[in-house]
Amino acid sequence: MTSTVSVRIKGLFESGLFTDVSFLVGDNELQESLSAHRCILGGASPIFERMFGGNFRESNMKDMKILVLDVLPSAFKTMLKWIYTDEADLSLDNVAPVLYCAEKYQLSTLKYECISFIMKNFEIENLCQLFYQTRLHHVSELIPNMKICIGMNASRSLSSDSFLNIKHN
């Protein structure tokens, strides 16, 4: 049976065969265990490369387990899928957390895809929610332009459902 490298890598992602690293992702209420392959992640991200190839005792463990408390499991899954397949299932609900993952793990192409998605899909009606999400996930690049857009369209943006549904912390 012949297949392309990308099809075989996607198959590894979907099957979970031969994984050698586990991530416990999310806070206590929403924690989820996700498995991956160190060689795939290390080839995609300089952060993972240092994590797995560095001179750390953990780098040589047979089955490495890593705790990731500051990321939503769904965003981490989207990031993993992108690393394995070059496909990111982005939506207005998940783009800010996925962008946070892209920044955290220095995945510049995924970061660009997220920023492009936001620029193509934002409307005044959802701008406040996107602004809230980008601040929540410490994505500072978009904030100045979003502030300007909100200010220029204050009455529409501040009366939108997007603004009214923002969680107050």
Phi and psi in radians as a Rosetta constraint file:
Dihedral C 1 N 2 CA 2 C 2 CIRCULARHARMONIC -1.818 0.35
Dihedral N 2 CA 2 C 2 N 3 CIRCULARHARMONIC 2.529 0.35
Dihedral C 2 N 3 CA 3 C 3 CIRCULARHARMONIC -2.728 0.35
Dihedral N 3 CA 3 C 3 N 4 CIRCULARHARMONIC 2.824 0.35
Dihedral C 3 N 4 CA 4 C 4 CIRCULARHARMONIC -1.382 0.35
Dihedral N 4 CA 4 C 4 N 5 CIRCULARHARMONIC 2.840 0.35
Dihedral C 4 N 5 CA 5 C 5 CIRCULARHARMONIC -1.025 0.35
Dihedral N 5 CA 5 C 5 N 6 CIRCULARHARMONIC -0.743 0.35
Dihedral C 5 N 6 CA 6 C 6 CIRCULARHARMONIC -1.101 0.35
Dihedral N 6 CA 6 C 6 N 7 CIRCULARHARMONIC -0.626 0.35
Dihedral C 6 N 7 CA 7 C 7 CIRCULARHARMONIC -1.185 0.35
Dihedral N 7 CA 7 C 7 N 8 CIRCULARHARMONIC -0.702 0.35
Dihedral C 7 N 8 CA 8 C 8 CIRCULARHARMONIC -1.178 0.35
Dihedral N 8 CA 8 C 8 N 9 CIRCULARHARMONIC -0.719 0.35
Dihedral C 8 N 9 CA 9 C 9 CIRCULARHARMONIC -1.128 0.35
Dihedral N 9 CA 9 C 9 N 10 CIRCULARHARMONIC -0.740 0.35
Dihedral C 9 N 10 CA 10 C 10 CIRCULARHARMONIC -1.057 0.35
Dihedral N 10 CA 10 C 10 N 11 CIRCULARHARMONIC -0.674 0.35
Dihedral C 10 N 11 CA 11 C 11 CIRCULARHARMONIC -1.091 0.35
Dihedral N 11 CA 11 C 11 N 12 CIRCULARHARMONIC -0.689 0.35
Dihedral C 11 N 12 CA 12 C 12 CIRCULARHARMONIC -1.090 0.35
Dihedral N 12 CA 12 C 12 N 13 CIRCULARHARMONIC -0.732 0.35
Dihedral C 12 N 13 CA 13 C 13 CIRCULARHARMONIC -1.091 0.35
Dihedral N 13 CA 13 C 13 N 14 CIRCULARHARMONIC -0.828 0.35
Dihedral C 13 N 14 CA 14 C 14 CIRCULARHARMONIC -1.225 0.35
Dihedral N 14 CA 14 C 14 N 15 CIRCULARHARMONIC -0.623 0.35
Dihedral C 14 N 15 CA 15 C 15 CIRCULARHARMONIC -1.475 0.35
Dihedral N 15 CA 15 C 15 N 16 CIRCULARHARMONIC -0.517 0.35
Dihedral C 15 N 16 CA 16 C 16 CIRCULARHARMONIC 1.318 0.35
Dihedral N 16 CA 16 C 16 N 17 CIRCULARHARMONIC 0.194 0.35
Dihedral C 16 N 17 CA 17 C 17 CIRCULARHARMONIC -1.164 0.35
Dihedral N 17 CA 17 C 17 N 18 CIRCULARHARMONIC 2.477 0.35
Dihedral C 17 N 18 CA 18 C 18 CIRCULARHARMONIC 1.111 0.35
Dihedral N 18 CA 18 C 18 N 19 CIRCULARHARMONIC 0.393 0.35
Dihedral C 18 N 19 CA 19 C 19 CIRCULARHARMONIC -1.163 0.35
Dihedral N 19 CA 19 C 19 N 20 CIRCULARHARMONIC 2.617 0.35
Dihedral C 19 N 20 CA 20 C 20 CIRCULARHARMONIC -2.369 0.35
Dihedral N 20 CA 20 C 20 N 21 CIRCULARHARMONIC 0.218 0.35
Dihedral C 20 N 21 CA 21 C 21 CIRCULARHARMONIC -2.550 0.35
Dihedral N 21 CA 21 C 21 N 22 CIRCULARHARMONIC 2.431 0.35
Dihedral C 21 N 22 CA 22 C 22 CIRCULARHARMONIC -2.117 0.35
Dihedral N 22 CA 22 C 22 N 23 CIRCULARHARMONIC 2.457 0.35
Dihedral C 22 N 23 CA 23 C 23 CIRCULARHARMONIC -2.024 0.35
Dihedral N 23 CA 23 C 23 N 24 CIRCULARHARMONIC 2.255 0.35
Dihedral C 23 N 24 CA 24 C 24 CIRCULARHARMONIC -1.718 0.35
Dihedral N 24 CA 24 C 24 N 25 CIRCULARHARMONIC 1.827 0.35
Dihedral C 24 N 25 CA 25 C 25 CIRCULARHARMONIC -1.919 0.35
Dihedral N 25 CA 25 C 25 N 26 CIRCULARHARMONIC 2.388 0.35
Dihedral C 25 N 26 CA 26 C 26 CIRCULARHARMONIC 1.813 0.35
Dihedral N 26 CA 26 C 26 N 27 CIRCULARHARMONIC 2.999 0.35
Dihedral C 26 N 27 CA 27 C 27 CIRCULARHARMONIC -1.419 0.35
Dihedral N 27 CA 27 C 27 N 28 CIRCULARHARMONIC -3.121 0.35
Dihedral C 27 N 28 CA 28 C 28 CIRCULARHARMONIC -0.981 0.35
Dihedral N 28 CA 28 C 28 N 29 CIRCULARHARMONIC -0.649 0.35
Dihedral C 28 N 29 CA 29 C 29 CIRCULARHARMONIC -1.319 0.35
Dihedral N 29 CA 29 C 29 N 30 CIRCULARHARMONIC -0.606 0.35
Dihedral C 29 N 30 CA 30 C 30 CIRCULARHARMONIC -2.025 0.35
Dihedral N 30 CA 30 C 30 N 31 CIRCULARHARMONIC 0.394 0.35
Dihedral C 30 N 31 CA 31 C 31 CIRCULARHARMONIC -1.160 0.35
Dihedral N 31 CA 31 C 31 N 32 CIRCULARHARMONIC 2.465 0.35
Dihedral C 31 N 32 CA 32 C 32 CIRCULARHARMONIC -2.487 0.35
Dihedral N 32 CA 32 C 32 N 33 CIRCULARHARMONIC 2.497 0.35
Dihedral C 32 N 33 CA 33 C 33 CIRCULARHARMONIC -1.651 0.35
Dihedral N 33 CA 33 C 33 N 34 CIRCULARHARMONIC 2.221 0.35
Dihedral C 33 N 34 CA 34 C 34 CIRCULARHARMONIC -2.233 0.35
Dihedral N 34 CA 34 C 34 N 35 CIRCULARHARMONIC 2.381 0.35
Dihedral C 34 N 35 CA 35 C 35 CIRCULARHARMONIC -1.919 0.35
Dihedral N 35 CA 35 C 35 N 36 CIRCULARHARMONIC 2.690 0.35
Dihedral C 35 N 36 CA 36 C 36 CIRCULARHARMONIC -2.729 0.35
Dihedral N 36 CA 36 C 36 N 37 CIRCULARHARMONIC -3.080 0.35
Dihedral C 36 N 37 CA 37 C 37 CIRCULARHARMONIC -1.979 0.35
Dihedral N 37 CA 37 C 37 N 38 CIRCULARHARMONIC 2.141 0.35
Dihedral C 37 N 38 CA 38 C 38 CIRCULARHARMONIC -0.978 0.35
Dihedral N 38 CA 38 C 38 N 39 CIRCULARHARMONIC -0.728 0.35
Dihedral C 38 N 39 CA 39 C 39 CIRCULARHARMONIC -1.140 0.35
Dihedral N 39 CA 39 C 39 N 40 CIRCULARHARMONIC -0.630 0.35
Dihedral C 39 N 40 CA 40 C 40 CIRCULARHARMONIC -1.204 0.35
Dihedral N 40 CA 40 C 40 N 41 CIRCULARHARMONIC -0.841 0.35
Dihedral C 40 N 41 CA 41 C 41 CIRCULARHARMONIC -1.144 0.35
Dihedral N 41 CA 41 C 41 N 42 CIRCULARHARMONIC -0.746 0.35
Dihedral C 41 N 42 CA 42 C 42 CIRCULARHARMONIC -1.103 0.35
Dihedral N 42 CA 42 C 42 N 43 CIRCULARHARMONIC -0.559 0.35
Dihedral C 42 N 43 CA 43 C 43 CIRCULARHARMONIC -1.307 0.35
Dihedral N 43 CA 43 C 43 N 44 CIRCULARHARMONIC -0.349 0.35
Dihedral C 43 N 44 CA 44 C 44 CIRCULARHARMONIC -1.665 0.35
Dihedral N 44 CA 44 C 44 N 45 CIRCULARHARMONIC -0.507 0.35
Dihedral C 44 N 45 CA 45 C 45 CIRCULARHARMONIC -2.354 0.35
Dihedral N 45 CA 45 C 45 N 46 CIRCULARHARMONIC 2.263 0.35
Dihedral C 45 N 46 CA 46 C 46 CIRCULARHARMONIC -1.116 0.35
Dihedral N 46 CA 46 C 46 N 47 CIRCULARHARMONIC -0.475 0.35
Dihedral C 46 N 47 CA 47 C 47 CIRCULARHARMONIC -1.186 0.35
Dihedral N 47 CA 47 C 47 N 48 CIRCULARHARMONIC -0.849 0.35
Dihedral C 47 N 48 CA 48 C 48 CIRCULARHARMONIC -1.134 0.35
Dihedral N 48 CA 48 C 48 N 49 CIRCULARHARMONIC -0.638 0.35
Dihedral C 48 N 49 CA 49 C 49 CIRCULARHARMONIC -1.024 0.35
Dihedral N 49 CA 49 C 49 N 50 CIRCULARHARMONIC -0.820 0.35
Dihedral C 49 N 50 CA 50 C 50 CIRCULARHARMONIC -1.165 0.35
Dihedral N 50 CA 50 C 50 N 51 CIRCULARHARMONIC -0.675 0.35
Dihedral C 50 N 51 CA 51 C 51 CIRCULARHARMONIC -1.097 0.35
Dihedral N 51 CA 51 C 51 N 52 CIRCULARHARMONIC -0.757 0.35
Dihedral C 51 N 52 CA 52 C 52 CIRCULARHARMONIC -1.621 0.35
Dihedral N 52 CA 52 C 52 N 53 CIRCULARHARMONIC -0.439 0.35
Dihedral C 52 N 53 CA 53 C 53 CIRCULARHARMONIC -1.867 0.35
Dihedral N 53 CA 53 C 53 N 54 CIRCULARHARMONIC 0.005 0.35
Dihedral C 53 N 54 CA 54 C 54 CIRCULARHARMONIC -1.335 0.35
Dihedral N 54 CA 54 C 54 N 55 CIRCULARHARMONIC 3.135 0.35
Dihedral C 54 N 55 CA 55 C 55 CIRCULARHARMONIC -1.567 0.35
Dihedral N 55 CA 55 C 55 N 56 CIRCULARHARMONIC 0.849 0.35
Dihedral C 55 N 56 CA 56 C 56 CIRCULARHARMONIC -1.796 0.35
Dihedral N 56 CA 56 C 56 N 57 CIRCULARHARMONIC 2.546 0.35
Dihedral C 56 N 57 CA 57 C 57 CIRCULARHARMONIC -0.979 0.35
Dihedral N 57 CA 57 C 57 N 58 CIRCULARHARMONIC -0.690 0.35
Dihedral C 57 N 58 CA 58 C 58 CIRCULARHARMONIC -1.170 0.35
Dihedral N 58 CA 58 C 58 N 59 CIRCULARHARMONIC -0.437 0.35
Dihedral C 58 N 59 CA 59 C 59 CIRCULARHARMONIC -1.075 0.35
Dihedral N 59 CA 59 C 59 N 60 CIRCULARHARMONIC -0.468 0.35
Dihedral C 59 N 60 CA 60 C 60 CIRCULARHARMONIC -1.737 0.35
Dihedral N 60 CA 60 C 60 N 61 CIRCULARHARMONIC 0.079 0.35
Dihedral C 60 N 61 CA 61 C 61 CIRCULARHARMONIC -1.189 0.35
Dihedral N 61 CA 61 C 61 N 62 CIRCULARHARMONIC 2.496 0.35
Dihedral C 61 N 62 CA 62 C 62 CIRCULARHARMONIC -1.127 0.35
Dihedral N 62 CA 62 C 62 N 63 CIRCULARHARMONIC -0.898 0.35
Dihedral C 62 N 63 CA 63 C 63 CIRCULARHARMONIC -2.067 0.35
Dihedral N 63 CA 63 C 63 N 64 CIRCULARHARMONIC 1.680 0.35
Dihedral C 63 N 64 CA 64 C 64 CIRCULARHARMONIC -1.387 0.35
Dihedral N 64 CA 64 C 64 N 65 CIRCULARHARMONIC 2.407 0.35
Dihedral C 64 N 65 CA 65 C 65 CIRCULARHARMONIC -2.129 0.35
Dihedral N 65 CA 65 C 65 N 66 CIRCULARHARMONIC 2.243 0.35
Dihedral C 65 N 66 CA 66 C 66 CIRCULARHARMONIC -2.202 0.35
Dihedral N 66 CA 66 C 66 N 67 CIRCULARHARMONIC 2.290 0.35
Dihedral C 66 N 67 CA 67 C 67 CIRCULARHARMONIC -1.616 0.35
Dihedral N 67 CA 67 C 67 N 68 CIRCULARHARMONIC 2.203 0.35
Dihedral C 67 N 68 CA 68 C 68 CIRCULARHARMONIC -2.228 0.35
Dihedral N 68 CA 68 C 68 N 69 CIRCULARHARMONIC 1.636 0.35
Dihedral C 68 N 69 CA 69 C 69 CIRCULARHARMONIC -1.499 0.35
Dihedral N 69 CA 69 C 69 N 70 CIRCULARHARMONIC -0.395 0.35
Dihedral C 69 N 70 CA 70 C 70 CIRCULARHARMONIC -1.652 0.35
Dihedral N 70 CA 70 C 70 N 71 CIRCULARHARMONIC 0.235 0.35
Dihedral C 70 N 71 CA 71 C 71 CIRCULARHARMONIC -2.248 0.35
Dihedral N 71 CA 71 C 71 N 72 CIRCULARHARMONIC 2.470 0.35
Dihedral C 71 N 72 CA 72 C 72 CIRCULARHARMONIC -1.283 0.35
Dihedral N 72 CA 72 C 72 N 73 CIRCULARHARMONIC 2.411 0.35
Dihedral C 72 N 73 CA 73 C 73 CIRCULARHARMONIC -0.956 0.35
Dihedral N 73 CA 73 C 73 N 74 CIRCULARHARMONIC -0.712 0.35
Dihedral C 73 N 74 CA 74 C 74 CIRCULARHARMONIC -1.119 0.35
Dihedral N 74 CA 74 C 74 N 75 CIRCULARHARMONIC -0.643 0.35
Dihedral C 74 N 75 CA 75 C 75 CIRCULARHARMONIC -1.218 0.35
Dihedral N 75 CA 75 C 75 N 76 CIRCULARHARMONIC -0.696 0.35
Dihedral C 75 N 76 CA 76 C 76 CIRCULARHARMONIC -1.124 0.35
Dihedral N 76 CA 76 C 76 N 77 CIRCULARHARMONIC -0.708 0.35
Dihedral C 76 N 77 CA 77 C 77 CIRCULARHARMONIC -1.072 0.35
Dihedral N 77 CA 77 C 77 N 78 CIRCULARHARMONIC -0.765 0.35
Dihedral C 77 N 78 CA 78 C 78 CIRCULARHARMONIC -1.069 0.35
Dihedral N 78 CA 78 C 78 N 79 CIRCULARHARMONIC -0.738 0.35
Dihedral C 78 N 79 CA 79 C 79 CIRCULARHARMONIC -1.086 0.35
Dihedral N 79 CA 79 C 79 N 80 CIRCULARHARMONIC -0.810 0.35
Dihedral C 79 N 80 CA 80 C 80 CIRCULARHARMONIC -1.044 0.35
Dihedral N 80 CA 80 C 80 N 81 CIRCULARHARMONIC -0.793 0.35
Dihedral C 80 N 81 CA 81 C 81 CIRCULARHARMONIC -1.025 0.35
Dihedral N 81 CA 81 C 81 N 82 CIRCULARHARMONIC -0.731 0.35
Dihedral C 81 N 82 CA 82 C 82 CIRCULARHARMONIC -1.112 0.35
Dihedral N 82 CA 82 C 82 N 83 CIRCULARHARMONIC -0.742 0.35
Dihedral C 82 N 83 CA 83 C 83 CIRCULARHARMONIC -1.031 0.35
Dihedral N 83 CA 83 C 83 N 84 CIRCULARHARMONIC -0.732 0.35
Dihedral C 83 N 84 CA 84 C 84 CIRCULARHARMONIC -1.415 0.35
Dihedral N 84 CA 84 C 84 N 85 CIRCULARHARMONIC -0.549 0.35
Dihedral C 84 N 85 CA 85 C 85 CIRCULARHARMONIC -2.178 0.35
Dihedral N 85 CA 85 C 85 N 86 CIRCULARHARMONIC -0.147 0.35
Dihedral C 85 N 86 CA 86 C 86 CIRCULARHARMONIC 1.119 0.35
Dihedral N 86 CA 86 C 86 N 87 CIRCULARHARMONIC 0.340 0.35
Dihedral C 86 N 87 CA 87 C 87 CIRCULARHARMONIC -2.031 0.35
Dihedral N 87 CA 87 C 87 N 88 CIRCULARHARMONIC 2.186 0.35
Dihedral C 87 N 88 CA 88 C 88 CIRCULARHARMONIC -2.079 0.35
Dihedral N 88 CA 88 C 88 N 89 CIRCULARHARMONIC 2.099 0.35
Dihedral C 88 N 89 CA 89 C 89 CIRCULARHARMONIC -1.497 0.35
Dihedral N 89 CA 89 C 89 N 90 CIRCULARHARMONIC 1.443 0.35
Dihedral C 89 N 90 CA 90 C 90 CIRCULARHARMONIC -1.597 0.35
Dihedral N 90 CA 90 C 90 N 91 CIRCULARHARMONIC 2.525 0.35
Dihedral C 90 N 91 CA 91 C 91 CIRCULARHARMONIC -2.474 0.35
Dihedral N 91 CA 91 C 91 N 92 CIRCULARHARMONIC 2.958 0.35
Dihedral C 91 N 92 CA 92 C 92 CIRCULARHARMONIC -1.124 0.35
Dihedral N 92 CA 92 C 92 N 93 CIRCULARHARMONIC -0.433 0.35
Dihedral C 92 N 93 CA 93 C 93 CIRCULARHARMONIC -1.353 0.35
Dihedral N 93 CA 93 C 93 N 94 CIRCULARHARMONIC -0.573 0.35
Dihedral C 93 N 94 CA 94 C 94 CIRCULARHARMONIC -1.906 0.35
Dihedral N 94 CA 94 C 94 N 95 CIRCULARHARMONIC -0.116 0.35
Dihedral C 94 N 95 CA 95 C 95 CIRCULARHARMONIC -1.116 0.35
Dihedral N 95 CA 95 C 95 N 96 CIRCULARHARMONIC -0.672 0.35
Dihedral C 95 N 96 CA 96 C 96 CIRCULARHARMONIC -1.181 0.35
Dihedral N 96 CA 96 C 96 N 97 CIRCULARHARMONIC -0.805 0.35
Dihedral C 96 N 97 CA 97 C 97 CIRCULARHARMONIC -1.117 0.35
Dihedral N 97 CA 97 C 97 N 98 CIRCULARHARMONIC -0.609 0.35
Dihedral C 97 N 98 CA 98 C 98 CIRCULARHARMONIC -1.194 0.35
Dihedral N 98 CA 98 C 98 N 99 CIRCULARHARMONIC -0.689 0.35
Dihedral C 98 N 99 CA 99 C 99 CIRCULARHARMONIC -1.077 0.35
Dihedral N 99 CA 99 C 99 N 100 CIRCULARHARMONIC -0.674 0.35
Dihedral C 99 N 100 CA 100 C 100 CIRCULARHARMONIC -1.059 0.35
Dihedral N 100 CA 100 C 100 N 101 CIRCULARHARMONIC -0.774 0.35
Dihedral C 100 N 101 CA 101 C 101 CIRCULARHARMONIC -1.062 0.35
Dihedral N 101 CA 101 C 101 N 102 CIRCULARHARMONIC -0.766 0.35
Dihedral C 101 N 102 CA 102 C 102 CIRCULARHARMONIC -1.050 0.35
Dihedral N 102 CA 102 C 102 N 103 CIRCULARHARMONIC -0.710 0.35
Dihedral C 102 N 103 CA 103 C 103 CIRCULARHARMONIC -1.216 0.35
Dihedral N 103 CA 103 C 103 N 104 CIRCULARHARMONIC -0.783 0.35
Dihedral C 103 N 104 CA 104 C 104 CIRCULARHARMONIC -1.035 0.35
Dihedral N 104 CA 104 C 104 N 105 CIRCULARHARMONIC -0.729 0.35
Dihedral C 104 N 105 CA 105 C 105 CIRCULARHARMONIC -1.774 0.35
Dihedral N 105 CA 105 C 105 N 106 CIRCULARHARMONIC 0.216 0.35
Dihedral C 105 N 106 CA 106 C 106 CIRCULARHARMONIC 0.932 0.35
Dihedral N 106 CA 106 C 106 N 107 CIRCULARHARMONIC 0.918 0.35
Dihedral C 106 N 107 CA 107 C 107 CIRCULARHARMONIC -1.792 0.35
Dihedral N 107 CA 107 C 107 N 108 CIRCULARHARMONIC 1.483 0.35
Dihedral C 107 N 108 CA 108 C 108 CIRCULARHARMONIC -1.118 0.35
Dihedral N 108 CA 108 C 108 N 109 CIRCULARHARMONIC -0.617 0.35
Dihedral C 108 N 109 CA 109 C 109 CIRCULARHARMONIC -1.213 0.35
Dihedral N 109 CA 109 C 109 N 110 CIRCULARHARMONIC -0.729 0.35
Dihedral C 109 N 110 CA 110 C 110 CIRCULARHARMONIC -1.118 0.35
Dihedral N 110 CA 110 C 110 N 111 CIRCULARHARMONIC -0.698 0.35
Dihedral C 110 N 111 CA 111 C 111 CIRCULARHARMONIC -1.032 0.35
Dihedral N 111 CA 111 C 111 N 112 CIRCULARHARMONIC -0.801 0.35
Dihedral C 111 N 112 CA 112 C 112 CIRCULARHARMONIC -1.081 0.35
Dihedral N 112 CA 112 C 112 N 113 CIRCULARHARMONIC -0.735 0.35
Dihedral C 112 N 113 CA 113 C 113 CIRCULARHARMONIC -1.056 0.35
Dihedral N 113 CA 113 C 113 N 114 CIRCULARHARMONIC -0.724 0.35
Dihedral C 113 N 114 CA 114 C 114 CIRCULARHARMONIC -1.141 0.35
Dihedral N 114 CA 114 C 114 N 115 CIRCULARHARMONIC -0.806 0.35
Dihedral C 114 N 115 CA 115 C 115 CIRCULARHARMONIC -1.104 0.35
Dihedral N 115 CA 115 C 115 N 116 CIRCULARHARMONIC -0.733 0.35
Dihedral C 115 N 116 CA 116 C 116 CIRCULARHARMONIC -1.086 0.35
Dihedral N 116 CA 116 C 116 N 117 CIRCULARHARMONIC -0.721 0.35
Dihedral C 116 N 117 CA 117 C 117 CIRCULARHARMONIC -1.057 0.35
Dihedral N 117 CA 117 C 117 N 118 CIRCULARHARMONIC -0.797 0.35
Dihedral C 117 N 118 CA 118 C 118 CIRCULARHARMONIC -1.084 0.35
Dihedral N 118 CA 118 C 118 N 119 CIRCULARHARMONIC -0.797 0.35
Dihedral C 118 N 119 CA 119 C 119 CIRCULARHARMONIC -1.117 0.35
Dihedral N 119 CA 119 C 119 N 120 CIRCULARHARMONIC -0.599 0.35
Dihedral C 119 N 120 CA 120 C 120 CIRCULARHARMONIC -1.406 0.35
Dihedral N 120 CA 120 C 120 N 121 CIRCULARHARMONIC -0.452 0.35
Dihedral C 120 N 121 CA 121 C 121 CIRCULARHARMONIC -1.957 0.35
Dihedral N 121 CA 121 C 121 N 122 CIRCULARHARMONIC -0.087 0.35
Dihedral C 121 N 122 CA 122 C 122 CIRCULARHARMONIC -1.376 0.35
Dihedral N 122 CA 122 C 122 N 123 CIRCULARHARMONIC 2.541 0.35
Dihedral C 122 N 123 CA 123 C 123 CIRCULARHARMONIC -2.298 0.35
Dihedral N 123 CA 123 C 123 N 124 CIRCULARHARMONIC 2.824 0.35
Dihedral C 123 N 124 CA 124 C 124 CIRCULARHARMONIC -0.969 0.35
Dihedral N 124 CA 124 C 124 N 125 CIRCULARHARMONIC -0.638 0.35
Dihedral C 124 N 125 CA 125 C 125 CIRCULARHARMONIC -1.180 0.35
Dihedral N 125 CA 125 C 125 N 126 CIRCULARHARMONIC -0.459 0.35
Dihedral C 125 N 126 CA 126 C 126 CIRCULARHARMONIC -1.942 0.35
Dihedral N 126 CA 126 C 126 N 127 CIRCULARHARMONIC 0.072 0.35
Dihedral C 126 N 127 CA 127 C 127 CIRCULARHARMONIC -1.114 0.35
Dihedral N 127 CA 127 C 127 N 128 CIRCULARHARMONIC -0.704 0.35
Dihedral C 127 N 128 CA 128 C 128 CIRCULARHARMONIC -1.119 0.35
Dihedral N 128 CA 128 C 128 N 129 CIRCULARHARMONIC -0.701 0.35
Dihedral C 128 N 129 CA 129 C 129 CIRCULARHARMONIC -1.133 0.35
Dihedral N 129 CA 129 C 129 N 130 CIRCULARHARMONIC -0.764 0.35
Dihedral C 129 N 130 CA 130 C 130 CIRCULARHARMONIC -1.105 0.35
Dihedral N 130 CA 130 C 130 N 131 CIRCULARHARMONIC -0.695 0.35
Dihedral C 130 N 131 CA 131 C 131 CIRCULARHARMONIC -1.068 0.35
Dihedral N 131 CA 131 C 131 N 132 CIRCULARHARMONIC -0.808 0.35
Dihedral C 131 N 132 CA 132 C 132 CIRCULARHARMONIC -1.032 0.35
Dihedral N 132 CA 132 C 132 N 133 CIRCULARHARMONIC -0.813 0.35
Dihedral C 132 N 133 CA 133 C 133 CIRCULARHARMONIC -1.108 0.35
Dihedral N 133 CA 133 C 133 N 134 CIRCULARHARMONIC -0.745 0.35
Dihedral C 133 N 134 CA 134 C 134 CIRCULARHARMONIC -1.165 0.35
Dihedral N 134 CA 134 C 134 N 135 CIRCULARHARMONIC -0.631 0.35
Dihedral C 134 N 135 CA 135 C 135 CIRCULARHARMONIC -1.219 0.35
Dihedral N 135 CA 135 C 135 N 136 CIRCULARHARMONIC -0.740 0.35
Dihedral C 135 N 136 CA 136 C 136 CIRCULARHARMONIC -1.022 0.35
Dihedral N 136 CA 136 C 136 N 137 CIRCULARHARMONIC -0.671 0.35
Dihedral C 136 N 137 CA 137 C 137 CIRCULARHARMONIC -1.737 0.35
Dihedral N 137 CA 137 C 137 N 138 CIRCULARHARMONIC 0.271 0.35
Dihedral C 137 N 138 CA 138 C 138 CIRCULARHARMONIC 0.998 0.35
Dihedral N 138 CA 138 C 138 N 139 CIRCULARHARMONIC 0.726 0.35
Dihedral C 138 N 139 CA 139 C 139 CIRCULARHARMONIC -1.749 0.35
Dihedral N 139 CA 139 C 139 N 140 CIRCULARHARMONIC 1.612 0.35
Dihedral C 139 N 140 CA 140 C 140 CIRCULARHARMONIC -1.431 0.35
Dihedral N 140 CA 140 C 140 N 141 CIRCULARHARMONIC -0.364 0.35
Dihedral C 140 N 141 CA 141 C 141 CIRCULARHARMONIC -1.037 0.35
Dihedral N 141 CA 141 C 141 N 142 CIRCULARHARMONIC -0.653 0.35
Dihedral C 141 N 142 CA 142 C 142 CIRCULARHARMONIC -1.530 0.35
Dihedral N 142 CA 142 C 142 N 143 CIRCULARHARMONIC -0.287 0.35
Dihedral C 142 N 143 CA 143 C 143 CIRCULARHARMONIC -1.050 0.35
Dihedral N 143 CA 143 C 143 N 144 CIRCULARHARMONIC -0.823 0.35
Dihedral C 143 N 144 CA 144 C 144 CIRCULARHARMONIC -1.016 0.35
Dihedral N 144 CA 144 C 144 N 145 CIRCULARHARMONIC -0.775 0.35
Dihedral C 144 N 145 CA 145 C 145 CIRCULARHARMONIC -1.178 0.35
Dihedral N 145 CA 145 C 145 N 146 CIRCULARHARMONIC -0.635 0.35
Dihedral C 145 N 146 CA 146 C 146 CIRCULARHARMONIC -1.149 0.35
Dihedral N 146 CA 146 C 146 N 147 CIRCULARHARMONIC -0.698 0.35
Dihedral C 146 N 147 CA 147 C 147 CIRCULARHARMONIC -1.048 0.35
Dihedral N 147 CA 147 C 147 N 148 CIRCULARHARMONIC -0.735 0.35
Dihedral C 147 N 148 CA 148 C 148 CIRCULARHARMONIC -1.099 0.35
Dihedral N 148 CA 148 C 148 N 149 CIRCULARHARMONIC -0.809 0.35
Dihedral C 148 N 149 CA 149 C 149 CIRCULARHARMONIC -1.086 0.35
Dihedral N 149 CA 149 C 149 N 150 CIRCULARHARMONIC -0.739 0.35
Dihedral C 149 N 150 CA 150 C 150 CIRCULARHARMONIC -1.114 0.35
Dihedral N 150 CA 150 C 150 N 151 CIRCULARHARMONIC -0.783 0.35
Dihedral C 150 N 151 CA 151 C 151 CIRCULARHARMONIC -1.077 0.35
Dihedral N 151 CA 151 C 151 N 152 CIRCULARHARMONIC -0.705 0.35
Dihedral C 151 N 152 CA 152 C 152 CIRCULARHARMONIC -1.252 0.35
Dihedral N 152 CA 152 C 152 N 153 CIRCULARHARMONIC -0.375 0.35
Dihedral C 152 N 153 CA 153 C 153 CIRCULARHARMONIC -2.199 0.35
Dihedral N 153 CA 153 C 153 N 154 CIRCULARHARMONIC 0.731 0.35
Dihedral C 153 N 154 CA 154 C 154 CIRCULARHARMONIC -0.988 0.35
Dihedral N 154 CA 154 C 154 N 155 CIRCULARHARMONIC -0.836 0.35
Dihedral C 154 N 155 CA 155 C 155 CIRCULARHARMONIC -1.137 0.35
Dihedral N 155 CA 155 C 155 N 156 CIRCULARHARMONIC -0.728 0.35
Dihedral C 155 N 156 CA 156 C 156 CIRCULARHARMONIC -1.230 0.35
Dihedral N 156 CA 156 C 156 N 157 CIRCULARHARMONIC -0.800 0.35
Dihedral C 156 N 157 CA 157 C 157 CIRCULARHARMONIC -1.235 0.35
Dihedral N 157 CA 157 C 157 N 158 CIRCULARHARMONIC -0.646 0.35
Dihedral C 157 N 158 CA 158 C 158 CIRCULARHARMONIC -1.446 0.35
Dihedral N 158 CA 158 C 158 N 159 CIRCULARHARMONIC -0.135 0.35
Dihedral C 158 N 159 CA 159 C 159 CIRCULARHARMONIC -1.867 0.35
Dihedral N 159 CA 159 C 159 N 160 CIRCULARHARMONIC 0.063 0.35
Dihedral C 159 N 160 CA 160 C 160 CIRCULARHARMONIC -1.332 0.35
Dihedral N 160 CA 160 C 160 N 161 CIRCULARHARMONIC 2.732 0.35
Dihedral C 160 N 161 CA 161 C 161 CIRCULARHARMONIC -1.028 0.35
Dihedral N 161 CA 161 C 161 N 162 CIRCULARHARMONIC -0.594 0.35
Dihedral C 161 N 162 CA 162 C 162 CIRCULARHARMONIC -0.982 0.35
Dihedral N 162 CA 162 C 162 N 163 CIRCULARHARMONIC -0.766 0.35
Dihedral C 162 N 163 CA 163 C 163 CIRCULARHARMONIC -1.278 0.35
Dihedral N 163 CA 163 C 163 N 164 CIRCULARHARMONIC -0.766 0.35
Dihedral C 163 N 164 CA 164 C 164 CIRCULARHARMONIC -1.175 0.35
Dihedral N 164 CA 164 C 164 N 165 CIRCULARHARMONIC -0.405 0.35
Dihedral C 164 N 165 CA 165 C 165 CIRCULARHARMONIC -1.671 0.35
Dihedral N 165 CA 165 C 165 N 166 CIRCULARHARMONIC 0.075 0.35
Dihedral C 165 N 166 CA 166 C 166 CIRCULARHARMONIC -1.170 0.35
Dihedral N 166 CA 166 C 166 N 167 CIRCULARHARMONIC 2.341 0.35
Dihedral C 166 N 167 CA 167 C 167 CIRCULARHARMONIC -1.258 0.35
Dihedral N 167 CA 167 C 167 N 168 CIRCULARHARMONIC 2.380 0.35
Dihedral C 167 N 168 CA 168 C 168 CIRCULARHARMONIC -1.615 0.35
Dihedral N 168 CA 168 C 168 N 169 CIRCULARHARMONIC 2.204 0.35
